Amino acid sequence: MKYISRNLENVVNQVTKEYPVVLVTGPRQVGKTTMLQKLMEGTKRGYVTLDDLNERHIAKTDPELFLQLHKPPILIDEVQYAPELFTY
């Protein structure tokens, strides 16, 4: 499947240089994750999804350990499942 570029790509690239954390929100199934994964190609940014129930459990019960296991910079997909991470 061919990747469809998004106008938001330039904004995301700019703000990730200026801020340590960027939250991308929007409707389901519009390509947020696809865009972010495309933008992180060729970088050292890691990826983890909280759709993985084991990862979600660690993120919720021990956010500090989760962030030790997944060192920044990192793309955390479905982060809304572990709001406990936001305080860290």
N, CA and C atoms as a LAMMPS dump frame, in Angstrom:
ITEM: TIMESTEP
0
ITEM: NUMBER OF ATOMS
264
ITEM: BOX BOUNDS ff ff ff
-5.0000000000000000e+02 5.0000000000000000e+02
-5.0000000000000000e+02 5.0000000000000000e+02
-5.0000000000000000e+02 5.0000000000000000e+02
ITEM: ATOMS id mol type element x y z
1 1 1 N 0.842 -1.17 0
2 1 2 C 0 0 0
3 1 3 C 0.895 1.244 0
4 2 1 N 0.571 2.223 -0.809
5 2 2 C 1.349 3.447 -0.925
6 2 3 C 1.048 4.368 0.25
7 3 1 N 2.11 4.927 0.823
8 3 2 C 1.956 5.864 1.931
9 3 3 C 1.396 7.193 1.414
10 4 1 N 0.447 7.749 2.133
11 4 2 C -0.144 9.04 1.79
12 4 3 C 0.445 10.09 2.728
13 5 1 N 1.192 11.037 2.162
14 5 2 C 1.767 12.104 2.984
15 5 3 C 0.66 12.949 3.588
16 6 1 N 0.947 13.489 4.774
17 6 2 C -0.03 14.312 5.473
18 6 3 C 0.542 15.704 5.71
19 7 1 N -0.301 16.707 5.664
20 7 2 C 0.13 18.082 5.908
21 7 3 C 0.725 18.253 7.303
22 8 1 N 0.279 17.453 8.245
23 8 2 C 0.72 17.56 9.633
24 8 3 C 2.182 17.127 9.826
25 9 1 N 2.755 16.438 8.863
26 9 2 C 4.135 15.937 9.003
27 9 3 C 5.121 17.051 9.319
28 10 1 N 5.04 18.179 8.628
29 10 2 C 5.971 19.287 8.867
30 10 3 C 5.827 19.836 10.278
31 11 1 N 4.603 19.928 10.754
32 11 2 C 4.359 20.419 12.11
33 11 3 C 4.969 19.453 13.132
34 12 1 N 4.731 18.177 12.964
35 12 2 C 5.263 17.179 13.897
36 12 3 C 6.786 17.207 13.886
37 13 1 N 7.389 17.27 12.718
38 13 2 C 8.853 17.332 12.636
39 13 3 C 9.399 18.552 13.366
40 14 1 N 8.727 19.68 13.253
41 14 2 C 9.203 20.902 13.906
42 14 3 C 9.038 20.823 15.423
43 15 1 N 7.859 20.443 15.898
44 15 2 C 7.629 20.465 17.351
45 15 3 C 8.433 19.398 18.081
46 16 1 N 8.777 18.301 17.416
47 16 2 C 9.596 17.294 18.093
48 16 3 C 11.022 17.791 18.309
49 17 1 N 11.418 18.827 17.593
50 17 2 C 12.731 19.447 17.82
51 17 3 C 12.68 20.418 18.992
52 18 1 N 11.498 20.935 19.279
53 18 2 C 11.341 21.969 20.298
54 18 3 C 10.842 21.456 21.65
55 19 1 N 10.116 20.348 21.645
56 19 2 C 9.494 19.85 22.877
57 19 3 C 9.889 18.395 23.112
58 20 1 N 10.086 18.008 24.387
59 20 2 C 10.473 16.627 24.673
60 20 3 C 9.333 15.62 24.5
61 21 1 N 8.085 16.101 24.571
62 21 2 C 6.928 15.216 24.445
63 21 3 C 5.913 15.868 23.514
64 22 1 N 5.389 15.075 22.593
65 22 2 C 4.352 15.547 21.684
66 22 3 C 3.232 14.515 21.69
67 23 1 N 2.013 14.963 21.87
68 23 2 C 0.854 14.085 21.861
69 23 3 C 0.055 14.348 20.59
70 24 1 N -0.157 13.308 19.815
71 24 2 C -0.956 13.421 18.595
72 24 3 C -2.281 12.713 18.85
73 25 1 N -3.367 13.461 18.744
74 25 2 C -4.69 12.889 18.955
75 25 3 C -5.549 13.122 17.718
76 26 1 N -6.61 12.367 17.625
77 26 2 C -7.532 12.524 16.515
78 26 3 C -8.448 11.323 16.42
79 27 1 N -9.34 11.338 15.442
80 27 2 C -10.283 10.236 15.263
81 27 3 C -9.558 8.918 14.983
82 28 1 N -10.266 7.847 15.206
83 28 2 C -9.716 6.512 14.948
84 28 3 C -9.514 6.295 13.45
85 29 1 N -8.481 5.515 13.148
86 29 2 C -8.254 5.027 11.79
87 29 3 C -8.026 6.12 10.738
88 30 1 N -7.355 7.226 11.142
89 30 2 C -7.072 8.276 10.161
90 30 3 C -5.605 8.32 9.753
91 31 1 N -4.772 7.469 10.384
92 31 2 C -3.372 7.385 9.975
93 31 3 C -2.377 8.034 10.917
94 32 1 N -2.762 8.288 12.165
95 32 2 C -1.838 8.904 13.121
96 32 3 C -0.613 8.034 13.325
97 33 1 N -0.817 6.776 13.637
98 33 2 C 0.304 5.864 13.877
99 33 3 C 1.116 5.655 12.614
100 34 1 N 0.46 5.483 11.5
101 34 2 C 1.161 5.292 10.232
102 34 3 C 2.071 6.477 9.94
103 35 1 N 1.548 7.688 10.133
104 35 2 C 2.35 8.888 9.892
105 35 3 C 3.552 8.938 10.833
106 36 1 N 3.328 8.696 12.108
107 36 2 C 4.421 8.77 13.075
108 36 3 C 5.474 7.698 12.822
109 37 1 N 5.049 6.494 12.464
110 37 2 C 6.009 5.445 12.143
111 37 3 C 6.814 5.813 10.904
112 38 1 N 6.18 6.424 9.927
113 38 2 C 6.886 6.866 8.724
114 38 3 C 7.919 7.934 9.079
115 39 1 N 7.538 8.878 9.925
116 39 2 C 8.444 9.952 10.316
117 39 3 C 9.625 9.458 11.14
118 40 1 N 9.45 8.349 11.846
119 40 2 C 10.544 7.857 12.687
120 40 3 C 11.488 6.911 11.942
121 41 1 N 11.192 6.604 10.678
122 41 2 C 12.084 5.751 9.897
123 41 3 C 13.464 6.407 9.816
124 42 1 N 14.495 5.617 10.041
125 42 2 C 15.858 6.134 9.961
126 42 3 C 16.302 6.905 11.19
127 43 1 N 15.483 6.906 12.246
128 43 2 C 15.86 7.578 13.495
129 43 3 C 16.136 6.512 14.55
130 44 1 N 16.551 6.959 15.714
131 44 2 C 16.805 6.039 16.827
132 44 3 C 15.589 5.913 17.742
133 45 1 N 14.472 6.492 17.315
134 45 2 C 13.263 6.457 18.133
135 45 3 C 12.708 5.037 18.199
136 46 1 N 12.429 4.586 19.417
137 46 2 C 11.833 3.276 19.61
138 46 3 C 10.321 3.324 19.442
139 47 1 N 9.701 2.158 19.44
140 47 2 C 8.244 2.061 19.287
141 47 3 C 7.721 0.989 20.224
142 48 1 N 6.647 1.308 20.913
143 48 2 C 5.939 0.332 21.729
144 48 3 C 4.454 0.671 21.661
145 49 1 N 3.63 -0.363 21.62
146 49 2 C 2.188 -0.133 21.614
147 49 3 C 1.566 -0.688 22.893
148 50 1 N 0.66 0.059 23.444
149 50 2 C -0.049 -0.407 24.638
150 50 3 C -1.249 -1.262 24.281
151 51 1 N -1.383 -1.606 23.004
152 51 2 C -2.305 -2.677 22.62
153 51 3 C -1.767 -4.009 23.12
154 52 1 N -0.446 -4.083 23.317
155 52 2 C 0.194 -5.265 23.909
156 52 3 C -0.149 -5.255 25.402
157 53 1 N -0.909 -6.227 25.842
158 53 2 C -1.408 -6.23 27.218
159 53 3 C -0.297 -6.314 28.258
160 54 1 N 0.798 -6.979 27.95
161 54 2 C 1.925 -7.028 28.891
162 54 3 C 2.555 -5.648 29.049
163 55 1 N 2.763 -4.965 27.933
164 55 2 C 3.315 -3.605 27.991
165 55 3 C 2.358 -2.674 28.724
166 56 1 N 1.081 -2.811 28.444
167 56 2 C 0.078 -1.972 29.104
168 56 3 C 0.094 -2.185 30.61
169 57 1 N 0.185 -3.433 31.037
170 57 2 C 0.211 -3.747 32.468
171 57 3 C 1.407 -3.072 33.151
172 58 1 N 2.578 -3.185 32.547
173 58 2 C 3.773 -2.55 33.13
174 58 3 C 3.595 -1.034 33.175
175 59 1 N 3.097 -0.46 32.087
176 59 2 C 2.914 0.99 32.029
177 59 3 C 1.954 1.473 33.115
178 60 1 N 0.904 0.713 33.369
179 60 2 C -0.091 1.109 34.354
180 60 3 C 0.368 0.871 35.787
181 61 1 N 1.042 -0.241 36.026
182 61 2 C 1.387 -0.607 37.398
183 61 3 C 2.751 -0.087 37.834
184 62 1 N 3.656 0.132 36.876
185 62 2 C 4.994 0.626 37.219
186 62 3 C 5.513 1.51 36.081
187 63 1 N 4.968 2.728 35.981
188 63 2 C 5.368 3.614 34.885
189 63 3 C 6.872 3.891 34.855
190 64 1 N 7.483 3.977 36.031
191 64 2 C 8.928 4.224 36.079
192 64 3 C 9.697 3.081 35.43
193 65 1 N 9.337 1.847 35.73
194 65 2 C 9.976 0.688 35.109
195 65 3 C 9.734 0.687 33.601
196 66 1 N 8.513 0.991 33.195
197 66 2 C 8.183 1.034 31.776
198 66 3 C 9.129 1.974 31.03
199 67 1 N 9.357 3.165 31.601
200 67 2 C 10.222 4.142 30.949
201 67 3 C 11.701 3.773 31.06
202 68 1 N 12.055 2.935 32.007
203 68 2 C 13.428 2.415 32.056
204 68 3 C 13.624 1.353 30.977
205 69 1 N 12.588 0.555 30.741
206 69 2 C 12.668 -0.485 29.709
207 69 3 C 12.616 0.11 28.307
208 70 1 N 11.896 1.197 28.151
209 70 2 C 11.71 1.844 26.845
210 70 3 C 12.259 3.265 26.934
211 71 1 N 13.555 3.377 26.711
212 71 2 C 14.242 4.659 26.846
213 71 3 C 13.817 5.638 25.749
214 72 1 N 13.632 6.89 26.12
215 72 2 C 13.365 7.915 25.113
216 72 3 C 14.578 8.078 24.186
217 73 1 N 14.36 8.525 22.972
218 73 2 C 13.064 8.908 22.412
219 73 3 C 12.257 7.678 22.013
220 74 1 N 10.962 7.746 22.243
221 74 2 C 10.097 6.595 21.988
222 74 3 C 8.714 7.059 21.518
223 75 1 N 8.141 6.291 20.642
224 75 2 C 6.754 6.481 20.209
225 75 3 C 5.922 5.477 20.992
226 76 1 N 5.027 5.983 21.831
227 76 2 C 4.144 5.116 22.618
228 76 3 C 2.764 5.19 21.98
229 77 1 N 2.392 4.124 21.324
230 77 2 C 1.098 4.063 20.644
231 77 3 C 0.024 3.626 21.635
232 78 1 N -1.155 4.201 21.526
233 78 2 C -2.303 3.904 22.392
234 78 3 C -2.016 4.265 23.855
235 79 1 N -1.294 5.362 24.06
236 79 2 C -0.892 5.783 25.401
237 79 3 C -2.09 6.099 26.3
238 80 1 N -3.241 6.347 25.715
239 80 2 C -4.426 6.646 26.523
240 80 3 C -4.8 5.48 27.433
241 81 1 N -4.31 4.281 27.136
242 81 2 C -4.612 3.122 27.988
243 81 3 C -3.832 3.139 29.303
244 82 1 N -2.813 4.008 29.396
245 82 2 C -2.016 4.079 30.624
246 82 3 C -1.782 5.544 31
247 83 1 N -2.815 6.218 31.447
248 83 2 C -2.645 7.636 31.825
249 83 3 C -1.626 7.821 32.947
250 84 1 N -1.306 6.751 33.643
251 84 2 C -0.3 6.818 34.701
252 84 3 C 1.051 7.303 34.174
253 85 1 N 1.313 7.091 32.891
254 85 2 C 2.59 7.513 32.291
255 85 3 C 2.716 9.032 32.227
256 86 1 N 1.608 9.743 32.144
257 86 2 C 1.67 11.185 31.924
258 86 3 C 2.373 11.927 33.041
259 87 1 N 2.262 11.458 34.263
260 87 2 C 2.934 12.146 35.382
261 87 3 C 4.449 11.936 35.346
262 88 1 N 4.898 10.912 34.634
263 88 2 C 6.327 10.64 34.536
264 88 3 C 6.928 11.348 33.348
